[in-house]
Amino acid sequence: MNVFRFLGFVFLGLGALGVVLPLLPTTPFILLSAACFARSSEKWHRWLLANETFGPMIRNWEENRCISCRVKTIGTLTMIVVGGYSIIFAVESATLKILGGTLMLIGLTFIVMIRTCKEKSGQGP
């Protein structure tokens, strides 16, 4: 199996885990997966682009190197609310709280640093 295709599946799996695990960001892993599939598997790259949830985000990234304000808002709020809840209430170990907070900060920093796509005139939110 091609290394990029293998990495595409690894990043896709991590992105899928990020949907349900509050401290693991979804967006960067899905974008990495799309980049790997673009270099290794047209079939899987097309599948990701056709995905109702991830396709628009990937197209924005590939065409304009940006993510929408909606994706930024959802990613940020999800990490803060769910990740914050987990760190405050679900984790007892101070070491794990620090590790979780650090991972959350890295994810938030990544999302904030990515350029926000400008809304096209004539289109709704």
C-alpha positions, 0 to 999 in steps of 0.5 A: 500500500502506498505510504500516502494512502496509508497515512490518509486512512490513519488521519481519516481515522484520527479525524473520525475519533476527533468527532467523538473525543473532545480533545482530539481536533477533527479539522486538521486530521481531515485536511491531512487525510485529504492531502494524502489521498490527493497524492495517492488515491483519486477514488478516496479523495473524490469520496472525501470531497463528496462527503456532505460534512467534510467536502465543503471544508476540504474544497475551501482548503484546497482552493483557497487555503482557508476554512469557513467561519462556521467550521471555526466556530463549531470546532472552537466551541466544541473543544472549549465546551466538551474538552473543558468539561472533560478537563474540569469534571471527568479527569482527576489527575493533574497531569492528565488535566495539563496534558488535555489542556495542552492538546486543547490549546494546540488544537485551538491555536491551529484553528484560530491561525488558519485563514477564514474564508470570505463569504461570497456575495449573494450567498447565505450564511 
